[in-house]
Amino acid sequence: MTDLDKGRPGDGGDAPHPEVRSAPFFPGPGGLTGGDPSTAGVPLGSPPPMPAAPGLPPLPAAPAVPPPAGPPVQERAPADASAGEDAPSSGTAVRGRVTIEDEVVEKIAMLAALEVGGVAGLAGGPDPGGGSGTPGVRVHLRDDAVTLDLAIAVEYGSVIMDVAEAVQANAARVVGLMLGRRVLAVNVSVEDVRGPE
């Protein structure tokens, strides 16, 4: 049996294998693919050329896409300096305020919890304060930090502590990435276990 058959690298060394983890699906901008720089500038809609099958005549080349109609677009000349200080200039931030509602943070936390294997759903009813938030999720925002309280139901047969720790890690990671804020704590309360339906 060779080293490759034993699941080791071909040099015979015992290099550690990277841990395989699932990651949530965050789609990128449409039409972009990562990868081969040799395909840069090639339209994504056109398939690569295929060799002709033996014995068949080659297929004609696809027609080129015509350029868009109309005059070419030119950038406008910058307005004179008397336009005022409200006009953004390159390198300066635009004034204003960005507000992220608590319900948005709750939904992100809910989706992050539901991504974890072994989570049957969220538990708990609506917030007793009469809020319109997501059942099973409470968010506490202070300055640039977030604390999350999640009430979950686990699937029967799951290792509860493993599922709860995975929910903590995934919710902290996703909320931190999407909000750009520090996650102080993720408190997970396992309130139900659900069997197969």
Secondary structure by P-SEA (a helix, b strand, c coil): ccccccccccccccccccbbbbbcccccccccccccccccccccccccccccccccccccccccccccccccccccccccccccccccccccccbbbbbbcaaaaaaaaaaaaaacccccccccccccccccccccbbbbbcccbbbbbbbbccccccaaaaaaaaaaaaaaaaaaaaacccccbbbbbbccccccc
